[in-house]
């Protein structure tokens, strides 16, 4: 009796031992992250001005030439500056003079005479002040460069932009105003703020793991409620981790949401050229906050509580995206509210992203409740690293993924959980199909999941066939209304693509179908592993944050385990149902690749370029359901252990990504 009691007590202690081991591991990794990445990064000088656009070529900077670039300080401290040079891949022995000072004063703050011999080719040439400038914010300064003895055969080249890229300064050549700017950067204080961000991030990480452990083992919740807890805490970590506009194409989605916010406020959303109008301060952010790095991470938190001081609306340079505007209603409402309150750009970003993330959570809650089986699968897919990154951005992938998952769950709910179909069931199905179809054309095929619904569940044959026909009709009509012009142009028009050359067209493959098959085969051979890892979150940010393959493999193992039924589950897909899901998946994947090929891939390419694994995420539940079978069955419910492992993997992923971000 006592032995049995001891075994029970030991069993209860196992989760606490596991929690202790996980927290100890995280603390150890946090220590290494601090010493290897964060502490060195805190000594890096932050860029206060980054005008790094430049032409492809520069002319030799010869004797008698003086460039005078003005700039306005945005912070109180200036510690140095640099500009971009070339040696033309030769040895130069000429000398040039560089000085920096405050506009309107006679004496520069500091002057350097530089021998060209030590200059490196196509690098930024650094200059640090012996005495940093203080109280500089709002004042106008200059960088002046003069060639003392350079010749066309013995001088460096200094790069400029091909336009007036820096609006707060002017480049003068020998006293004459030019229509361009120097390619230069101005440095402020060391990035000590990153230490505070790191402490906050680590605290959030440890609290998240502890809280999720409590709701898994000590105060268990229903799965859909547990999903909300996971989503709030994990989503908060990703909001801390990634600066605004660092997801793929996020700035374009932000501009479209901005346009929607203007329409909500009753204002003109575009200029005379059809480009989105934004506040002046927000326009600057398009150039500052598009990369997840130390500079932008610290800038985000340094400006967190700033208010807007824009004096006018300016053109963002792009029209709104050709997508259904309801994909941006929530984010647009957040931006509109921030604008009404006069909030600065950072709070506006978080408010816009926060509202759309709440919509994503609501869809996830409903999806998990509706799923008749494999509910853990939807739980994990909704919260994969790539899912969370997109859901905490302005990307309309948030809406697309949520609608696709919800439609899939609803079709399975009608097929397996509902005994008798009512008109209301069909109405909801028609609405979901109609709303999803225009978001991205290829996902209209997901509505074909409605054919899994048995005919016998309808009270009359007529009701069943009308419901199926209505679902298809709603998808197609909605698609034509929103996307007919885009579909025609992508499939038929020949145009220049970003990679160079003209694109493939439908007519081309109608005359050479074998080449299309060959391109699919070669593409999967070339990019198959990239599709797999990027679909789960192996490439975060703008595909520039590589997560270790071992973590991605463990995420994949958890997804596979989430599909395996346990003995209490009795609902299974038939062989016909699996075949139908396989055809839907094949259709979505092949159509996604075909659309990108028409729009992105040059005719000279033998593989399809531009496809990312996240494009396949909406059909990932269907792909994984194909593995569900009666042979592999769990004798014990492993939900708690699986979800806790999932939380730990997220913590490790976030910690790894933080190290990458602050190290560059």
N, C-alpha and C positions, 0 to 999 in steps of 0.2 A: 504494500500500500504506500509506504513512504518512498520506495523506489519509483513508483509510478508518478507520485507527486513531484519528485525531483525532476523527472523527465519532462513533465508539463511545465515546470518552472524554467527549465533550461530552454525549452522550446519558445517560451514567451520572451526570454532574454536575447534570442538570436537577432531579432530586428534591431535591438538597441546596440548590440555589438556591431552590426552592419552599419548603423548610422555613425557610430564612433569611428569606424574604419574609414568611411567615406569622408567625414569631416577632417580627419587627420590627413588623408590623401590630398584633399583640396587645400588645406593649410600649407602642406609641403609644396604643392605646385604653385600656390600663391607666392610663397617665399622665393622660389626660383624665378617666377615671372617678374617679381619686384627687382631682384638683383640683376637679371639678365636683360630686361627690357625697360621696365618703368623707370628705375632710378637713372640709368644713362639717358633716357629720353627727357627726363626732367631738367637736364642741363643743356638741352638743345635750345637755340635761340628761335623764338617764334617769328614767323613772317607777318608783318603788319600790312605790307603791300606786296602783292604777287602779280606783277605784269610780266608773265612769262610767254606770251604769244610772240612769235617772231617769224620772219620770212625764212626761206630756205637758204638764201645766200647773203653774204655781206661783202661790201667793198673794202679794200685796204684803207685804214684810218691814217691818212697821210699828213705831213707837216702843214701847219697853217689851218687845220680843221679844229674847231671847238664845238662840242655838243654840250648843251645846257638843258638838263631835264628837271623840271619842277615837279613837286609832289606835295600833297597835303597829308600831314601825319594824322592817323586815326586813333593813335594811343598816346599815352603820356611819355613813353620812353622809346628812344631810338638808340640802338647799340651798334648798328652797322648796315651795310648794303652790299649788293653785288650786281653785276651785269654779265650778259652772255657774250662770249668772245670766240673767235676762231683764229688759228695760226696758219690756216691754209695748208696744213700738214708740212710745214717747213720751219726752219730755224730763223727767228727774227731777232735783230739786235737793236732795234730802235727803242726810244724811250717815250713814254707818254705820262702826262700829269693828271691826277685825279684829285678832286677836292669836293668837300661837302660843306654846305653852310645854310644859313637861314636867309630866305629872300628879303631884300631890302637892307641887308647889312654889308659893310665894306670888306670885312675880313672873314674868310671861311673858318669853319670850326676845326677842320684838319685837312692837310694836303699830303698826298703820296706821290713820289716819282717812281715809276715802275719800269724796269727793264723787260722788254718783251721775251727775253731768252727763257725765263722761267714760267711763262704762261702755257697752260695746257690747252689742247685743241678741243673746241666745242664743249667748254665747261664754263660754269659761272665763276667769275673772278671776285673773291671776297675782300671786303674792306671793313675792319672793325675800329670803332672810335676808341681812343685812349680814355676819354671821358664821355660816357654816354649822355645823350641829351635827355633832360627831364622836362616835365610840363610842356610837352611838345604837341599835345592833342589840338587839332584845329589850325595849327600854324603851317605856313608854307615854307618848304625847304627846297634845296636844289642839289643835284649831282652834276658836276662839270668835268668833262674829259677833254684834254687838249693833247694833240700830237706834237711833240717837240722836234722830232727829226725823222719821222716816218716817210718812206717812199713806197711806191706801188709794189716794189719787189722786197721791201723790208719793213713790213708793218703788220700788225694784227688787224682783224676785222671785228667790228662790234655790231651785234644784231639789233634790228629794230622790228617793230610790228609793221604789218602792211596797211594799217589804218590807225585811226585815233582810238586805240584800244583802252587807254587809261584816261578816263574823262576828268579826273581831278588834277591833271598836270599837262604841261606843254613841253615839247622838245624843240629847242632852238638850235639851228645850225649856223654858226658864225653870226649870231644875233638875229637871224631870220626865222620866223615861226614856220614850223613844218606841219604837215597833216598826219604825222605818225608819232610814235612814242618809243622811247628806249625800252629794250627788253631788260627789266631790272626788278630787283626785290629789295625791300627794306625790312630790317630785323628789329624786333623789340626785346622784351625781357626773356629770360629763360622760362621754359615751360613748366614752372613749379606747380601750376594748377593741375597738371596731370596726376600728381600725387594725391590730391584730394579726390579727384575723379576715381582714381584706382581704389582708394579706401572705401568710397561709397559703393563702387561696383562690387568689391569683394564682400562687403557687408550684405548687399542685396543678394549675392550669390549664396552665401552661407545661410541667410535667413530663408531664402527660397527652398533650399534643400531641407532645412529643418521643418518648415511649415508644411511642405508637401508630405514629409514623413508623418507628421502628426495626423493629417487628414487621410493618410493611407492606412496607418496602423493603430492609431489611438482613437481617432474620431472619424471612422469611415463614413463616407458620403456615397450617395448614388452616383453612378458613373457620370451622368450628364452634369451633376453639380460639381463633382470632382474636376471635370473638364474646365469649368469656369475658374476654379481655383488655380489649376495649372496654367491656364491661359493668361490670367491676370499677372501671375508672378513671372512666368517665362517671358511673356510679352514685355513686362517692365524691364527685364534684363536686356532685351534686344533694343528697347528704346534708349537705354543708357549706353549701349554699346556702339550703335551706328549713328553717326551724324546725319542730319537731314540730307535728302537728295542723293544718297550714296547707293541706292538700289539701281538696277539697270533701267535706263531711260526715265528715272524718277523725276528729273526736272521737267520733262515734257508733260508728264501726268500732273505735276504740280501746276504747271501753267494752265492746263485744261481745267483743273479744279478751281484755279483762280478766276478763270473766265466764268465758271458757274457761279462763284461767289459774287461776282459783279452783277450778274443777271439777277441773283437773289436780292441784291441791294438796290435794284432798279437803276443800275448804272450801265454805261456803255462798256462792253467787255473787250472790244477790239478797236484798233485804230483804223485809219482809212485804207490800210493795206491788208486788213484782216488779221493782224498780229495781236496777240493778247496784251492788254494793258495791265501793268502791275505798279505797285508803289515803288518809288525810286530806291529805297533801302532794300527792298526785296529783290530788285533787279540785280543789285551787286552780288547777292547771295548765289545767283546762278553760276558765277565764276568762282566763288569761294568754297562752296559746300557741295562738291560733286565727287569727292574722293574720301574714303574712310582712312584718314591718316591723323597723325598727332596734331598737325596744324588745325584741322577742321574740328577735331574732337574738343580741343581746348577752346577754340573760338565759339563753339556751340554753347558750352557751359559758361564761358565768360560773358556772353551776351544773353544769357537765359532770361533775365528779368528786364532787359532793355525795352524801352517803348519806341514807337515809330516816330521818326522825325522827318519823314519824306515831305517835300514841298510840292511834288507833282507826281502824276502818273506817267510812266514811260513805257515804250514798246519792249516786250520781251524778245522780239525778233522771230517768233514762231506763231502760226495760227493754232487754234485748239485742235486736238487730235480728232480724227474721224472715228469716233466711238460714241455709243449711246451715252448721253449726258447723265442718265440716271446712275451710271457707274460712279459719278463724281458728286452726287447729291450730298452724301454725308461729309466727305472731305471739304466740299465747297461750303457747306453750312458752318463747319469749324473755322474756315478761313474768313467767312463773312462775319462771324461773331467776333473773331480776333480783330478784324478791321474796325468794327463798330466800337470796340473797347480801346482802340489805339495801341494794341499790343505790338511788340517788336516781332521781328521775323522768326525768332526761335520759338517763342510761345505760340505764335501762329502755326508753325509747323506741327508742334506737338498737339495743339488743339484739333487741327485738321486730321492728323493721323489718328488721334485718340478716338474721334467720333467714328471713323470708318472701321477702326479695330473693334469698337463696341458692336457694330453691325456684324462683323465677322464672328464675334463670340456668340451672338444671338443665333446666327445660322448654325454654328457648331453645336450649340445646345439642342436645337431642334433636330439636327441631323442624327445625333447620337440617340435621342429619344425615339426617333422613327425607325432606326435600323433594327430589323427583326433578329439579326444575328451578326456576329463579327463586329460588335460595337466597339471593341478595343481598337479595331483597325481604323475606324474613322477618327477615334480619339487621337491616335498617333499621327495620322496623315495631316490632320488639321494643325498639328503642332510640330511638324518637322522643322528643322532649321530653315530650309528654304521657304516653307509656308509662313513661318513667323517673320522672316525678313520681309517678304512681300506684303504681309498683312500689316506690318508696322511702317509701311511706306505709302506713298500716294498712288502707287501702281494700281491699275484696274484689275490686275491679277487677283487682288483681294476679293473683288466682287465676282469675278469669273470662277475662281476656285470654290468660293462659298456656294454659289448657285449650282455648280456642277456636282459638288458633293451632296448638296441638299436634294437635287433632282434624282440622283442615284439612290439615295436613301429612301426617298418617297416612293419611287418605283418598286423597290424591294419591299417596302412596307405594304404597298397595295397588293403585291404578288404573294406575300407570305404571311402577313399579320392580319389583314382585313378579311373578314369572312364574307361579307356581302358589300359590293360597291354601291355607293350612293352618288347622286348627281354632284354633290359637293366635292367628292373625291376627284372626279374628272375635271371640275372647274379649277381646282388647285393645280392639278397636273398640267392643264393647258396653260395656266398663267406662268408656272415655273418654266415650261418649255419655251414660251414666247419671250420671256425676259432673258433667258440664257442665250438663245440663238444669235442675236445681233452682237453680243459682246465679242465673241471671236467665232468666225464662220464655222470652223471645223468642229466646234463642240456641239453643233446642232445634232450631230450623230448620237450624242448621249441620250437624247430624247427617245431613241429607239429602244431603250431599256423598258419602255412601257409594254413592249411585246412579250415581256416575261410574265405579265399579268394573265392568269388563266381566264379563258372565256367564261367558264362556269361560275366565276365570282360575280358576274353581272346578272341582274334579275332577268334581263332580256338580251337576245343577240343584238337587237337593234341598238340598245344602249351601249353595248360593248364596242361595236364597230363605229358608232358615232363618236365615242370617247377617243378611240385610237385615231380615227380620221381627224378629229378636232385637234388632237395633240400635234400631229404632223402638220396640219394646215396652219396652226398658230405659229409653229416654228418657221415654216417657209415664208409665210406672209410677213412676219416680223423681220425675217432676214432680208427679204426683198425691200421692205420699207426703209430699213436702216443702212443696208450694206450693198445694194445692187450695183451702184456706181463703182464702189471700191473693188468688188469682185471682178467686174468687167475689166477695169484698168489693170489689176494685178495679173490676170490671166492672159489678156490680149495685148497690152501695150508693151512696146519695146523701148527701154530707157537705159540710161547709164546707171550702174550700180556702184556702191561705195568701194568695192574691191577692184574696180576698173573694168571696162568693157561693158557690153550690153547684156541684158538678162535673157534667160530662157523664156519661151512663150509656149502656150498650149499647142499652138499649131506645129511647133517644132517636134514635139513628142508624139503628136498624132501621125507624123510621117516616120518617126523612129522610136517606136515603143520599146524596142529591145534596149536602147540606150538608157531609157528611164529606169528599167529594172537593174541594169548594171550600176547606175549611179546610186541606187538604194543600197545595193550590196557593198559597194566600195565605201559608202558613207558610214555604214555600221561597222565595217572593218576599221575605219580610220577614227571614228568618234564614238564608238559604242561605249567605251569606258567613261568618256566625258559625259555622255547622256545619263549614264547610271549615277555617277557621283553628283552631278549638278542637279539631278531631279530630287535628290534627298537633302542636298545642302553642302556638298563638297566644295562648291565654289560660291562663296558669299560675296557681299559687296557688289562691285561691278565686275564680277568673275575674277577678282584679283586677291581674294582671301582664301587660300587653300587650306581646307580642314584635313587633318590626317586621315588617310584611307582606312585605318583601323577603326576610328570612330564611325565613319560612314558605314563600314561593314557591320558594326554592331547595331546601328540604327536599322539596317536592312534585316538583320536577324530578328530583331524585335518585331518588325513588320510581318515577317513570315510567321512568327509565333502567334501574333495577334489574330491570324486567320484560322489557326488550328482550333477546331471545336473541342469542347470538353463534354463529358458524358451526359450532362444535363441538357445540352443543346440537341435539338432534333431536326432542325431545318437545314436542308442542303439543296444546292443547285443541281438540277438534273444535267445529264450529258448534253442535252439540247440547249439548256440554258447557258452552260459554259461555252458551247460552240458559238452561241449568239453573242455573248459578251466578248469572246475572242475576236469575232468579226468587227464589233464596234471598236474595240481597241486598235485593231489593225487599220481600220478606216480612219480613226482620229490621228494616229501616228503618221500614217502615210500622207494624209491630207495636210497635216501640219508641215511636214517636210516639203511637200509639193508647193504649198503657198510661199514658204520662205525661198524656195528655189526660184520661183517666178519673180519674186520681189528683190532678191538679194544676190543670187549666185550668177556670176558671169558665164557666158557660153564657153569660155576657155577652160572652166573648171571641170574636173572629172568626178568631183564629190559635191554634195550639197553643203553650202556654207551658211553659217548664221543661225543654225538650229541649236537651241539650248534644252537641257533636260527638263527645265521647269515647264516647258510647253506640254509635256506629257503628264504633268501632275494631276490634272482633272480626271484622267482615266486610270490613275494608279490604283484606286480601290477596285476597279473592275479587273485589272491585271492580277492583283493579288488574290482576288476571290477565285480565280481559275485554279489556284493551288489547293483550295479547300476540298477535302475528300473524307471518305468514311474509314480509310485505312489508318491514318494518323490521327489519333484522338487522345486528348489529355485526360488523365484520370483525376487530376486536381486542378482547381482554378488557380492560375498563376498571375492573375491580374495585378495584385499589389506589388509583387516582386518585379514584374515587367515594367510597371509604371514608375516605380522608384528607380530602376535602372535607367529608364528613359530620362528622368529628371537629372540623374548624375551625368549621363552623356551630354545633356544640354549644358550643364555647368562646365564640363571639360571643354566642350566646343566653344562656349563663350569666352572662357579663360584663354584658350589658344588664340582666338580671333583678336582679343584685346591686345595680346602681346604683339601680333602682327601689325595692328593699327598704330600702336604707339612707337613702333620701331621704324616707321617710315615718315 
